[in-house]
Amino acid sequence: MTRVKICGLTRETDLEAAVDAGADAVGIVSDVPIDTPRDVAPERAADLVAAAPPFVTTVLVTMPTGPERSIELVERVDPDAIQIHGGMRPGDLAYLRAKVDAQVFLAVDAERVTAASRYDDLADALVVDSAGEQGAGGTGETHDWERTRAATADLESPVILAGGLTPDNVEDAIRTVSPFAVDVSSGIEARPGVKDLDAVRSFVERGRRTATNDSRPRVVEP
């Protein structure tokens, strides 16, 4: 069964809707150097993480200046996982993973997806996303799923597929890529930063019901 992450949550109402719909993980964006309506202050991120019930993985999505800033954010927000965008050197990623009591997910630009193999033994999961000019996700743009599937087929790390996903295309994306999980943000919004609750339910239902033939690891413990 494909797991589903609902990302870019800014309100308790939307978080509750994601949980009620059956989402496996919720993502909160904080401390990113770009202008986005999904970015919340670390204190607000901590409140949203605390509002999530047990057995739902909380993911802090950020673009830190380095591993020390990542460590500081994990200590302040206390998520189950931290998702790094914008790139991080392998040595810094290994240092971060050793220092935090959280899993470490690394976002990889779909246009450079072959680079994912460099981090296969350094990250707890790899997020393949359609990145913008500054390396951030949330672009609302899809990428070449066939290329992504080919480039990630031999990875040991769980692959999380992001980038332009919606309730209308998530089933095709899962069948093509066979990811461990799918990750959606702008594709289920009523307006920037606010979720469409019907779209949330539809995305989770379609994502979880779509079977894959993947033989890669299927469990990421929070």
N, C-alpha and C positions, 0 to 999 in steps of 0.2 A: 504494500500500500504506500502510495506517495504521501509524504508529509506536506503540510501547508503552513507557511508563515505569512501572517498579515503584518505589513510593515508601515512605518510612517504614522503611527498612532499618536495623537495629541490630546485625546479626550478619553475619560473613563467610559463614557457611553459607547464609543467605538471599540474600546478594548473589551468591554463586556459583550458587545455584539459578536466580536471575533471569537471569543471564548464560547459563547452560546452556540455559534455556528459549528464548532468543533475544530477550530484551528489548533495546530500542535504548538505553534510558536507565535509570539508577538514581538514586533520590532519597534523600538523607540529611537528616533534620530536625535543626537545631541552633539554639540560642539563641532559643527562642520563649518568650514570657511566659505560657504557659498550661501546665496540668498535662496532659502527654501521655506515654504510655509509649514513644513514638517519638522523643522528644527525646534527643539525645546531646551530650556536651560537644564543643566545637570540636576538641579533640585526638583524640577518638574519631572524629569526622567525617573528619578528615584521614587517619586510618588506613584507614577504609573507602574513601575516595576513592582512596587509593594502591593499594588491593587490586583495584580495577576494571581490567580489561584494556584495551588499546587498542581503539578503535572502538566503545566503549560510553561514552555521554555521562554524565558524573557531574554531578549537580545538587544544590547546597546549597539546602535549603528553609529559610527563616528569616523572622522578623518583626522586622526591625531597628528601632531607635529613630530612625535617620536614615541618610543615605548614608555618613557617615564610619564608622559601625559596620559597614555592609555591606562597605565597602572593607577594613576590618580583618579581617573574617571571610574574605573571598576570599583575602587574603594568607596567612592562617593555614591554611586548609583546601585551597586550590588546586583548586577544582572547574572543570569545563568551563563551567558555568553557575550563576548564582544565581537562585533563584526567590523573589520578594518577595511576602509576604502581609501583610495588615493595612493596605495602602494606602501610597502615596508620592506626593508632589506631582510634577507633570510636570517642573518645573525640577530637583528633586532626582534624579529618575530619569535625566534627561539627563546630569546631572553624574556620577552613578554609572556610567553606561554609558561615559562618556568616560575614567573613571579606572581601570577594572578590566580585566584581561586575561581576561575571561570574558563569556559571553553573559548577557543580563539578561532574565529572564522575569518578567512581572508577573501576579499572580493578581487576577482581577476577580470580585466577588461576583455570582453568577448572578441575584440579585434586582435588581441594578443593572447588568445586562450592557450596556445601551445606553451606559454611560460608557466602554466599551472603546475607542470610536472616538477618545477624547481622547489615547490612548496609542499609537495605531496606528503612528506613526512614531518612537516613543521606545523601544519594547521590541522585543527580538528574537523574542519569542513572547508570546502572551496566554493565560493559563490561566483558563478559566471554571470556577469551583468553587462548591460549596454552602458558604458561609462560616457560621461560628458567630457568637456575639455579639461576640467580640473580633476577628473578621476572619480567623480561622484556618480552614484546610480540615480534612480528615480527619473530617468529621462523619458520614460514612456515609449521607448523605441525597442523593437524586437531586433534580433540578430540572426545569423545563419545557424539554425539549430542543427542542421546536418553536420556542419563543421565542428560545432561544439561537441556533438556526440562522438565524432571521430577523435577529437583531441583529448577527450576525457575518458574514453572507454577503458583505458588501462590503469587509471588512477586507483589507488587504494582508498583515498579520502572520499567521504560522501560528497556528492556534487549537488549544490543547490542552484537551481535555474531561476534567473531573474531577467528582467528587461522586457518591458512592453507586454507583459502578460495581462490577460483579461478573462472574464468568464467565458467569452466566446472562443478564445484560442488556447486555453490552458490544456484541454484534452489533446489537441494536436501536438502541443509542445511536449507533453509527457510521453506520448507515444513515440515521438521522434528521438528525444534525448534520453529517456529512461533515467531521470534524475532521482536522487534520494528525496529531494523536496523541491517545491516551487515557492517563489517569494514574490509577493505582489504589493504594490504601493499605490501609484497613481492610477492604475487600471481599475480600481474599485472606488473611486472618489466621486462624491456628489459635487464637490468643489475642492480646490487645492487645500489639503490638510484636513479635510472632513470626509469621512467614509460614507458611501452609499450602502446602507445596511442590507438592502436586497442583493446588491452586487457582492457584498461580503459573503452572504449565505450561499449564493450561487457559485462563487469561485471555490469555496471550501468543498461544497458538495461535489462539484465536477472534478476538482483536483483529487480528492480522496477516492473517488470511485474508479478512476482510470488506472488500469493495470499496466505494469511494465514488465519487461523481460530482463531486467538488470540483475547481474550477479555480484555487484559490488556491495560493500557493507550497507546494511539497511537500518542500523541503530546508532544514534548519537545520544548518549546519556547527558541529561542536563547537569 
